Amino acid sequence: MNNKITVLLCPPGSKPKLIEIYNEVKVMEELLEGRLGIKVLEEDGICLVFNDEGHTKALDLNRVIQEDPIFGSCFFCRKEGERFTSLTEEEILDLEHLLA
């Protein structure tokens, strides 16, 4: 069983990039350098995963999503129930266009 998911990583000040990561909280926390925060953006399951402590750690402002400032790196994926899953090809294209 492949325990990896495809996500769109958004480092501060850089273009989003498509990466594959292990679908494990510890790996995600290492990638984002802190405790995970999750913001579900659409009813169909697209979510933003970010460093929940980014503002207190004085990380760089990355972007503002739905009027909330996001500090440090973040990534977009899908959330189905309690599980994170890969973005679809269509979602990747839509997000890349919106975040360009």
WOLIN-V625161 format. One record per residue. OMEGA is omega as a letter, one per 40 degrees, with the letter a starting at -180 (none if undefined). D_FIRST is the distance of its C-alpha to the first C-alpha in Angstrom with 2 decimals. Layout:
# WOLIN-V625161
omega:OMEGA d_first:D_FIRST
omega:OMEGA d_first:D_FIRST
This chain:
# WOLIN-V625161
omega:i d_first:0.00
omega:a d_first:3.79
omega:i d_first:6.21
omega:i d_first:9.09
omega:i d_first:11.78
omega:a d_first:14.94
omega:i d_first:18.13
omega:a d_first:21.82
omega:i d_first:23.29
omega:i d_first:27.04
omega:i d_first:28.91
omega:i d_first:32.57
omega:a d_first:34.94
omega:i d_first:32.37
omega:i d_first:30.84
omega:i d_first:27.40
omega:a d_first:24.61
omega:i d_first:21.17
omega:i d_first:18.54
omega:a d_first:14.82
omega:i d_first:14.12
omega:a d_first:11.69
omega:a d_first:11.69
omega:a d_first:13.79
omega:a d_first:17.48
omega:i d_first:18.74
omega:a d_first:17.44
omega:i d_first:18.95
omega:i d_first:22.14
omega:i d_first:22.52
omega:a d_first:22.19
omega:i d_first:24.79
omega:i d_first:26.84
omega:a d_first:27.21
omega:a d_first:26.39
omega:i d_first:24.49
omega:a d_first:26.52
omega:i d_first:25.15
omega:i d_first:27.28
omega:a d_first:26.25
omega:a d_first:28.16
omega:a d_first:27.88
omega:a d_first:27.54
omega:i d_first:24.72
omega:i d_first:22.41
omega:i d_first:23.03
omega:i d_first:23.49
omega:i d_first:24.77
omega:a d_first:23.45
omega:i d_first:26.22
omega:a d_first:27.86
omega:a d_first:29.73
omega:a d_first:32.25
omega:a d_first:32.88
omega:a d_first:36.38
omega:i d_first:37.48
omega:i d_first:36.14
omega:i d_first:38.20
omega:a d_first:35.35
omega:i d_first:36.36
omega:a d_first:36.52
omega:a d_first:33.74
omega:i d_first:34.59
omega:a d_first:35.77
omega:a d_first:33.46
omega:i d_first:35.25
omega:i d_first:38.10
omega:i d_first:35.99
omega:i d_first:36.13
omega:a d_first:32.84
omega:a d_first:33.33
omega:i d_first:31.11
omega:i d_first:27.89
omega:i d_first:25.83
omega:i d_first:22.99
omega:i d_first:22.33
omega:i d_first:19.15
omega:i d_first:18.65
omega:i d_first:18.74
omega:a d_first:17.93
omega:i d_first:19.37
omega:a d_first:18.17
omega:i d_first:14.97
omega:i d_first:15.10
omega:a d_first:13.67
omega:i d_first:14.50
omega:i d_first:18.05
omega:i d_first:19.05
omega:a d_first:21.14
omega:i d_first:24.24
omega:i d_first:23.69
omega:i d_first:23.25
omega:i d_first:26.50
omega:a d_first:28.32
omega:i d_first:27.46
omega:i d_first:28.38
omega:a d_first:31.65
omega:a d_first:32.41
omega:a d_first:31.74
omega:none d_first:33.62
